[in-house]
Amino acid sequence: MKSLVTIASVLLIMTGCGVKKDFVSQQIAESEARTSAKIGAVDQRTGADLERLQRLTDEYSKKADMALNKASGFENYQVIWSGEINFSFDSWEVDKVAEQILSEAGQKMQDVPSALLEVAGHTDATGPAQYNFTLGERRADAAKRYLNDHFGVSLYRMFTISYGMSKPVALPDQKHSGAKNRRVSLKLWGPMPASN
């Protein structure tokens, strides 16, 4: 009888451990499922934001091209000068080197009063896409303001766009890629010289 009670006790303990083990496993599985669902939702939202930003960038780029191509009198325009200015990390402040390049652009715009300037802001890949898109806009606007303030270039002669981090000139594995990608590219569009 004593051995029967002992065997029954052992069986009860083993059954209890099995039930407890199943309960713990079930709780872990449910927790993992909830965590995976939350991560999936965040990934989905981030992916959707990136797709939306890319669509907007593409639309703006097409609209800028269409505006240049369709505007009356501009069908014979071509790029007559181009330049690039760089920025410090997370900055849109125009430094002394950038001022020299912008001064060259401003002088060209004074020399060719019918010229138009395309001002495109870019960033490195650090940080969220939405932030980089805004930072690219701020950089392009800083260049535009400089030309307006220092050379009196009319605002309607300058078109700004931000590409954020979507159009890098240097890949992440290249040396100083971040510094190369933190830039504003400038394209001065003017009439083709008359051919003889």
C-alpha positions in Angstrom: 0.0 0.0 0.0 2.8 2.4 0.9 4.5 1.7 -2.5 1.2 2.2 -4.3 0.8 5.7 -2.6 4.5 6.5 -3.6 3.9 5.5 -7.2 0.7 7.5 -7.3 2.5 10.5 -5.8 5.3 10.3 -8.4 2.7 10.0 -11.3 0.9 13.1 -10.0 4.1 15.1 -9.7 5.2 14.1 -13.3 1.7 14.9 -14.6 1.8 18.3 -12.9 5.2 19.0 -14.3 4.0 18.1 -17.8 1.0 20.4 -17.5 3.1 23.2 -16.1 5.6 22.7 -19.0 2.8 22.8 -21.6 1.3 25.9 -20.0 4.7 27.7 -20.0 5.3 26.7 -23.7 1.9 28.0 -24.6 2.5 31.3 -22.9 5.9 31.7 -24.7 4.4 30.8 -28.0 1.6 33.4 -27.5 4.1 36.1 -26.5 6.3 35.3 -29.6 3.2 35.5 -31.8 2.2 38.9 -30.4 5.8 40.3 -30.8 6.0 39.0 -34.3 2.7 40.7 -35.2 3.9 44.0 -33.7 7.2 43.8 -35.6 5.3 42.9 -38.8 3.1 45.9 -38.4 6.0 48.3 -37.9 7.9 46.8 -40.9 4.7 47.2 -43.0 4.2 50.8 -41.9 7.9 51.7 -42.6 7.8 50.0 -45.9 4.6 51.9 -46.9 6.2 55.2 -45.8 9.3 54.5 -47.9 7.1 53.6 -50.9 5.0 56.7 -50.5 8.2 58.9 -50.3 9.7 57.3 -53.4 6.5 57.8 -55.3 6.4 61.5 -54.3 10.1 61.9 -55.3 9.4 60.4 -58.7 6.3 62.5 -59.2 8.2 65.7 -58.3 11.1 64.8 -60.6 8.7 64.2 -63.5 6.8 67.4 -62.8 10.1 69.4 -62.8 11.2 67.8 -66.1 7.7 68.4 -67.6 7.8 72.1 -66.4 11.1 72.6 -68.1 10.1 70.8 -71.3 6.6 72.2 -71.7 7.2 75.8 -70.7 7.0 78.1 -73.7 10.4 79.2 -74.9 12.3 76.7 -72.8 12.2 73.7 -75.2 15.8 74.5 -76.4 17.2 74.7 -72.9 20.2 72.6 -71.9 22.4 72.3 -68.8 24.9 75.2 -69.2 26.6 74.8 -65.8 26.5 72.4 -62.9 27.9 72.3 -59.4 27.6 70.6 -56.1 27.8 71.7 -52.5 28.3 69.5 -49.4 27.0 69.8 -45.9 28.1 68.6 -42.5 26.2 65.8 -40.8 22.6 66.7 -40.0 23.1 70.3 -41.1 21.8 72.6 -43.8 24.2 75.5 -43.0 26.0 76.9 -46.1 29.7 76.9 -45.3 32.6 78.9 -46.9 33.3 76.3 -49.6 29.6 76.1 -50.5 29.5 79.9 -50.7 32.2 79.9 -53.4 30.3 77.4 -55.5 27.0 79.2 -55.0 28.7 82.5 -55.9 29.7 81.0 -59.2 26.1 79.9 -59.8 24.8 83.3 -58.8 27.3 85.0 -61.2 26.2 82.7 -64.1 22.5 83.4 -63.3 23.3 87.2 -63.6 25.2 86.6 -66.8 22.3 84.6 -68.3 19.1 86.4 -67.1 16.8 83.7 -68.8 18.6 80.8 -67.1 16.8 78.6 -64.5 18.4 76.7 -61.7 17.5 73.2 -60.5 18.4 72.8 -56.8 18.3 69.2 -55.6 18.8 68.3 -51.9 20.3 64.9 -50.9 21.2 63.2 -47.6 23.2 60.2 -46.5 21.4 57.0 -45.3 21.5 57.8 -41.6 18.1 58.1 -40.0 14.5 57.6 -41.1 13.5 58.3 -44.7 10.9 61.0 -43.8 13.5 62.9 -41.8 16.0 62.7 -44.6 13.4 63.9 -47.1 12.9 67.0 -45.0 16.6 67.5 -44.5 17.1 67.4 -48.2 14.4 70.1 -48.6 16.1 72.3 -46.0 19.5 72.0 -47.8 18.0 72.9 -51.2 16.1 75.8 -49.6 19.3 77.1 -47.9 21.1 77.2 -51.3 18.1 79.0 -52.9 17.9 81.5 -50.0 21.7 82.2 -50.4 21.3 83.0 -54.1 18.3 85.2 -53.5 19.9 87.1 -50.6 23.4 87.6 -52.1 22.7 87.8 -55.8 19.1 88.9 -56.0 18.1 85.9 -58.0 14.3 85.8 -58.3 12.7 82.8 -56.6 10.7 81.9 -59.7 14.0 81.2 -61.4 15.0 78.4 -59.0 13.3 75.1 -58.6 13.9 72.9 -55.5 13.4 69.3 -54.9 14.5 66.8 -52.2 15.5 63.3 -53.0 16.4 62.5 -49.4 18.6 59.4 -49.3 17.2 57.9 -52.5 19.9 59.0 -55.0 23.3 58.4 -53.4 26.4 59.2 -55.4 28.6 57.0 -53.2 27.7 53.5 -51.9 27.9 52.7 -48.1 31.1 50.6 -48.6 33.0 53.5 -50.3 35.3 55.7 -48.3 33.6 58.9 -46.9 30.3 57.9 -48.6 28.2 59.8 -46.0 30.0 63.0 -46.6 29.7 62.7 -50.4 26.0 62.0 -50.2 25.2 65.0 -48.0 24.9 67.5 -50.8 22.9 69.8 -53.0 23.4 69.4 -56.7 22.9 72.4 -58.9 22.0 72.4 -62.6 21.7 75.7 -64.5 19.5 75.4 -67.5 19.9 78.0 -70.2 19.2 78.5 -73.9 21.4 76.6 -76.4 23.9 78.9 -78.1 22.7 79.9 -81.6 24.4 77.8 -84.2 25.9 79.5 -87.2 
